[in-house]
Amino acid sequence: MEKHLIYIITDSNRAYLEVGYCTDMNLRLSEITTASSAFFGRSPKLSNVVYLEEFSSKEHAAARQQQLQCFTRMQREKLIRLKNPNWLNLHSMSNNITNKKVVVYA
């Protein structure tokens, strides 16, 4: 069964929050980095996946994507903080690409 993912991706400064849909996160991240470097030289480097939702059907995923795209920035930030309060890169954590120490300031 194919999984359908809804994600929110941001740059290192958290200036941009983009909502997207994919079935393969690795492929999608490589597409994003290739497109942003090729077409937009000065565009933000979207590389931190800070929110993920998995769906079993494409229709549910598309409906959720549409809903999240209509959210304001404050609503998106609140949603991210509920599941990922430190805004960690969920993609690198799931793939164990990097083993960085995380410092949390409260």
Secondary structure, 3 states (H helix, E strand, C coil): CCCEEEEEEECCCCCCEEEEEECCHHHHHHHHHHHHHHHCCCCCCCCEEEEEEEECCHHHHHHHHHHHHCCCHHHHHHHHHHHCCCCCCHHHHHHCCCCCCCCCCC
